[in-house]
Amino acid sequence: MEVNEIGLKDKPVIELVDHINILLANYQIHYQKVRGCHWNVRGHNFFDLHIKFEELYNNAQTTIDELAERVLTLGKSPYSTYADYIKVSSIKEIKTEGLAAEKMVEAVLDDFQKLIEIEREVIKNATENAGDEGTADIIIGFLKFKEKTSWMLRAWDSKQ
């Protein structure tokens, strides 16, 4: 079995990259959804949520870049078209115009649940199949952010 440029076996890495690309696609759809929430949030929660959604889309943008760079580090190409993202993403687009703030938060929490599930699968794949602790470490950081932010968003929603 051939070894890639960073010392990992090619076959398990190819499967891992496919998995990372699926995560990347889901993040791209999530990113655009949170941007829409940021642009379209209205009501008495405007200031809180406008700032929070900006934080979340900035985090997603950074995460997307890190995922794409990890795919490149592993010697493959990241997905880079919305056609690819939509085809493989389990996260779906929504219209945010006119959506109640509480529904926006629910949509973000639903995305987080899906992203966390995929991230746990990628971590398992990276460590058990590919021997890639570097990828696992990167994804664990993303996972921790979403777990904590999910708790905070649920706490915000409970005060309604």
N, C-alpha and C positions, 0 to 999 in steps of 0.2 A: 504494500500500500504506500502510495506517495505521500510525502510530507510537504506542507506548504511553507511559505517563507518565515512563519513565526513558530515552526516546529510542531504544528498540529497535523494530524492525519487528514488527508483531503476528503475522503468519503464522509466521515461524520461531520466535518466542517461544512460541506455542501448542504447537508440536511439541516444543520444549525442555521446557516445563512438563510435558507428558505424560511425557517421559523422566525428569524429576526426580521426578514422582509415583511412577513405577515404582521408582526408587531409594529413595524414602521408604517405600514398602510393604515392600521387602526389608529395610530397616533396622528396621522395626517388628517383623517376624517374628524377625529376628536378635536384637533387644533382648530379646524375651520368652524366646527360647531361652537367652540368656546369663543372664538372671535365674533361669531354672530350673536352670541349671548351678550358679550361686552358691548357691541354696537346697539343692540336692541332692548337692553334691560330698561325698565321703566318702573315708576312707583316709589313708594316710601323707602324701599331698600336700595334705591339707585346708587347712592354713594358707596355703600358697603360692597355691593355686588359688582359694580363697575370696576372698582379697584381689584377685587378678588379675581374676576374673570381675566383682567389684564395680567395679573400674576400667573394665572393658570395657563394662558396661551403663551406667555413668554417662557414658562417652564417647558411646555410642550414643544415649542420651537427649538429650544436647546436640546431637548431629548431627541427630537427628530434628527438633528445634526449629528449628535453622538451615535445614534443607531446607524445612520448612513456611513459615518466614518468607520464604525466597527466592521460593517459589512466589507468596506474597502480594505481595511486592515487584514481581514480574513481572506482577501484575494478575489473577491467577487464584486458584482455591481449591485447597488441598491435600486429598488424600485424608484421610479422618478416621474410617473405619470398618474394623473387622477384616474385614468381608466384602469390601471393596475391596482391602485388603492381601493377603488370601489369594488372591483372584482373579488378581492380576497378579504376585505375587511368585514368583521362581524359587527362593527359599529356602523350604524347607518346615519345618513344625513337627516337633519330635521330643519324645518323652517322656524327661525327664531323670532321673526317679526310678529308682534302681537302676542307672543308667548308669555304667560305669567312668570314672574320671577321664581316662584316656588317650582314651577315646571322646568325652568332652566336648571335649577339646582338638582332636581331629580334626574334630568338628562345627563348632567355631568357625573353624578354619582353612579348612574347606570354604566356610563363609559368607563369610569374608574374600575368598577367591578369587572368588566370585560378585560380591561388592560391588565389588572392584577392577575387574573386567571391566565392570560397569555404569558405574562412575565414569569409566573411560577413555572409554567411549562418550559419556557426558554431556559430558565435557571437549571431545571432538572436535565434538560437536553444537553446544556453546555457542560455540566459537571459529570453526569453519568455516561453520556455517549461520546462527547467530543473531547473531554479532558481539558476544557477551556475555562479555567478559573477567571481569566480576565473578563470574558463576556459575562460570566455569572456575577462578578463584582460590580460591573457597570449596571446591570439590570437590578440588582439588589438595591442600589441607591434609588433607582426610579420607583421601585416597589415601596420602599420606606416612605418616600414623599407622598405617594398616593394613599397609603394606609393612614397616615397622619392627617392629610387633607380631607379624606373621606370622613374621618371622625369629626373634624371641625365643621364640615358642611352639614353633617347630620345634627350636630349641636346647634348650629345656626337655625336649621329648619325646625327644631323642636321648640324654639322660643316663639314661634308664630301663633 
